[in-house]
């Protein structure tokens, strides 16, 4: 059964290795999204960024913010960006 670990003041304890791994993934996704040249890949990476941010919000105890991040940004936002990209054409190399 899942048990929440609390500190002496009754606050939720952080799981430091998990938080650091999430932070590293968020930073990697953020840097990759702004440096990659292909727009579709950038949109997919931004979706992954939103998912990892959702996990970070849930880890911090803000479940309502995590749910909103997952549904709006990682879900609908990614779908809308992919739909917008599908309506565009690539520039010619000349």
N, C-alpha and C positions, 0 to 999 in steps of 0.2 A: 504494500500500500504506500502511496505517496505521502511523505511527511514533509512539511515545510519547516526548515530550520530557522530559528529566530535567535537574534543576539540578546544581550542582557536587557536591552530597552524595548524588546518586543518587535523590533524591525526585522524584515527579511534579510538574511545573510546573502552576500554575493558569492557566486561560484566563480572565483577569479580565473581559473584556466578557461572555463567556458566563455566568460566575458572577453578575455583576451583573444580567443579564437574568433569570436564574432567580430570584434573590432578589426582584426587583421583582414577578415573577409570583406568587411564593409570598405576598408581603405583600398584593398585590391580592386574591388568593383568600381569604386569611385575613380581611381586613377585610370583604370582600363577604359571606362566609359568616355572619359574626356580625351584619351590619346588614340583610340581606335579610329580608323578611317571609314570603315564600312558602317553605314547608318543602321542597318538591320541588326548587326552584331552589337552596336551601341545600345539599341533599344532593349535587346535581350539582357545585356549586362545591367542596364538600369532596372529591369524587372527583378534580377537577382539581388541588386542593391536594396530594392524596396523590401524584398523577402527577408534579407538579413536584418534590415532595420526593424521589421516586424518582430523578429525573434529578440532583438535587443529591447524593444519596448515591452515585450512579454516578460523578459527576464527582469526588467526593472519594476514589474508589478503593474504597469499601465496596460491592462488587458484591453480596455476599450480603445485606446490609441493603436494598439497592435492590430486589433480587428479592423479598424478603419484603414490603417496602412496596408493591410493585406488585401482588403476588398477593393479599395479605391486605387491606390497607387500601383501595387503589384498586379492586380487583376485587371480592372477596367482601363487604367492608364496605359498599361502595356498593350492591351488589345487595340485601343484607339490609336496609339502611335504606330503599331504595325499596319493597321488599316490605312492610316495616312501615308505611310511609306509605300504601300502597295499601289496607291494612286499616282505616285511620282514616277518619273523616268530618270535614267542615268544620263549625265552630261556626256557629250562626245569628247574624245580626247584631243580634238584639233585645237 
